[in-house]
């Protein structure tokens, strides 16, 4: 409940701050001088409802979506030693982290990966791939589970949803303002909105969305360092480093759906500009951070 209140309060605060900033920058006055009739307050409310609303809905259905997209099977009653061990380890780590027992699931995938998702710290989902169970020993798998439990304990799902909500709001506001300016000042539309507004808004939203996503990906990479540190605290530093070393040696490109990629143990790899759009830092950097 506290996190939902925080989510709503942050939404309202962002709208208020954006309104104040735009007034301080004289955006409203500039638009009035150019005889550009646009309701900034109404636009902010509209953008925040859609921006934060979309992020909130995605978060609310994240467990259901994850199960559907990966085919993850929740362990209701362990049928094998491996399943019993997974439940036992997650139970112990959840108690150490001070969170409710997450659902534990296994999904069929050849890559070495795992993910955590869920709207609340006390009602989350932690899932591991069959590839991870085949390729990692139990010490390494324990560290991966600790990493995912740390994501849950740190509230990373809610935090990233808040960041995404802020980004969505900015993109919607900025693209509509640009579309309105082009429609009024360039194409001289005097009443309503012409085709130029629609086309310009779409193009601007795509461009601003790409640029804004760099912020979200940067934030996601910072959360990975924190989850690694949490995993080291719950399992041990040596086990966490060993797990990352195993990923570095053996893991192919990760194939988690986009909605869960930020909370997996392994992410995509890239050089140059592609690094800006990575959900995870390079494994060498993560290992180095743990060795300090």
N, C-alpha and C positions, 0 to 999 in steps of 0.2 A: 504494500500500500504506500509506503514511504517513497518508493521509486516512482510510482505513478504520479504522486503529488509533485515530486521533483520534476518529472517530465513536463507536467502541465505548467508548473511555476516557471520553468526554464523557457517554455514556449512563450508565455506572456512577457517574460523579461526581455527576450530577444526582440519581440515586436516593439516593446517600449524603447529599447536601446536603438534599434534601427530608425524609429521615428525621430528620436532626439538627434541622432547623428545626421540624418537627412535634413533636419531643420537647421542644425548648426552649420552644415555645409551650404545652406541656402538653396537646396535643390528645389523646394517648393516655390521660393521666390523667383528663381531662375525660370522655372516652367511658366509661372504666371506672367513674367515679363515677355516671354516668347509667345504668350497667348496659347500655351499648350494646356488644355484642360484635362487634368488627370487627378483622380482622387487618391493621393498617396496613402492616407489612412486606410481607406477601403482596400487598396491594393496590398498593404501590409497584412491586414487581417486575412484576406483571401490567400495570400502566399503562405502565411504561417499555418493556416488550416490544412492546406494541401501538402505543404512541405513537411510539417511535423506529423500530420495525419497519415501520410504514406509511410513514413518511417515507423510510426507507432503500430500501424496495422501489420507491417512486415515483421516487426518484433513479436507482436502478439501471436502470430500464426507460425513463428519460426520453427517450433518443434514439429508441428504437423507437416510443414513444408519439407523439413529436413528428412523426416521419415519417408515421405512420398518420393522425394527426388533421389535419395540414395538407396531406398529399399531397406533401410536399417530395421533390424528385428530386435525389439526390446527383450532383454533377458528377464522373463517373469519368474521362472524357476530354473536354476542352472541344470543343464543336462550333461555337461562335460566338466572335466577338471579345469579346463581353460576358462569356461564361463564362470564357474564358482570362484576361481582366482580373481577374475576381473571384478566381480561384484564385491569380493572381500577387500580388494585394494581400494576401490572407489569409496566404499563405506568408511574405511579407515581414514583416507585422505579428506573426505568430506567432513568428518568429525574434527580432524586437525584444523581444517580451514574455517570451521564454524558455520557451515552451510547445511541445508537439508540434503538428504540423500538424493542425488540425481538418478534419473533413469539411465540404465547402462544398456547399450545396444551394440550390435555387430552388423556391419554392412559388407557386401561382397564387392571387393575392388582389389586389383592387383598392386596398386601403389601403396607405399607405406605411409599411412596417414590416419588421422583421428580428428574429431571436431567436438566442440561443445556449443550448445545453443539453448535458448529459452528466455522467457521474459523475466523470470524471477530467480533469485539466487537459490531459493528453497524448492524450486520446481523446474530444474534444468534437465538437459539430456547430454550425456557423454557417450560418444560412439567411436569405435575403432574399426579399421578395415581388416578384412581377412588377410590382406597382404602384410599388414603390420604384425599380426599374430604369427604368420609363417616366418617372417624375416628377422624379428627382434627377439632377443632373449628376455627373460622376465624382468631383469633389472632395467633394461632399456625401455620396455613397455611400461613399467611402473613410472618411470620418469615422464613418459609421454602422457600418461593418465594424470600425473600431478600437474603437468603444464595445462591440460584442459580444465582440471578442477580449479586451478588458479584463475583461469579466464572467468569462470563462474563466480568465484569468491571476490574477484576484483570488480565485478559488475560490468565487464567489458561490453556485453551485448547491449545493455541499456545506454552506456556511455557513448558507444559508437552510433547508436540510433539517434541520440541527442545531437551529435556532431553532424550526422547525415541530415537531420531536420533543419539545423542552422544553414547548412549548405543548400539544401533544397529551397529554403525560403529566399536566400540571397539570389539564387539562379532565377527563380520565378519573378521576383521583383525587378532585377536588373534587365532581364530579357523583355519584360513588358514595357519598362521605361524606354528602352532603346527602340522597341517597335513603335511606341507611341510617338517618340521624337521624329523618327524617320517618316512616319505616316503624316504627321502634321507639318513638319518643317521642309521636308524634301518633296513629298507628293501633294502637299497642300490640301489634304483632306480636312474639311471644315466641320463636318458632322459625322458622328459615329466613327467606325473604323473601316478603312478600305483594305483591299487585298495586301497592300504593302505592310500593314501592321501584322497580319497573320504570318506572312512569309518571313519578315524580319524577326519577329518574336521567336519563330521556330529555329531559325539559323542562330540567333543570339543565344537561345537556350541550349542548343547543342554545344556551341563554343564555350559558354560560361560553365556548362555542366562538365565538360572535359577538364577545364582549368580548375574548377572547384574540387573535382574528384582527386586531384593531386593532394589536396589538403587531407581528405579522408584517408587516402592510402598512407600518407605520412603518419597520421595519427595511429593507424592500424599497426604500422611497423614499430612505433614506440610501445604499444601495448604488448607486442610480442616479447620485447626485452623484459618487460615486467612479469609476463607469464612465465618466461624462462627462469627468472629469479625466484618466483613463487614455486615453480616445479622443483628447483634445487632445494628450497627450504622444506618441501613436503617429502621428497624422495631422498635426495642428496645431490650435491654439486657434481660429484664424479659420475653418478648415474645420468644426470641431465646432459652432461657433456658427452658421455658415451652414446646417448640416444641421438644427439645432433651429429656426432661423428658418423654414426651408422647411416643417418639420412644423407649425409654428404657423400658417403662412399657408394650407396646402393640405390637411393631413391630416384626414380624417374620423375618427369614432370608431374606435379600434382593434378588430380582431375576432379576435385570437389566442385560442386555447383557454386556459382558466384556468391549466392546468399550465405554459404558457410565457409568460403575460402579464407576469410579474415580470421576465423577461429580454428583453423586446422593447425597441425603441428608443422606441416611443410607447405611452402608456397611455390609460386612460379619463380623462374630464374631469368635474369635479364641484365643487359649491359646498356650503358648510355642512357638515353631518354626513357627506355623501358623500365629502368629502376624506379622512376617516379611513379609508376603505376603498379608497383609490386605491393602485395598485402603483407609480405614478410621480408625482413632484412636478410641479406645473404647469410648463409649458415656460418661462414668464417667469422663474420662480425658478431653473431650471436654466441659462438663458442668463445671468442676473445673476450666478450663482455663478462661471461661467467668465470673466466680465468683470472680476472683482475682481483 
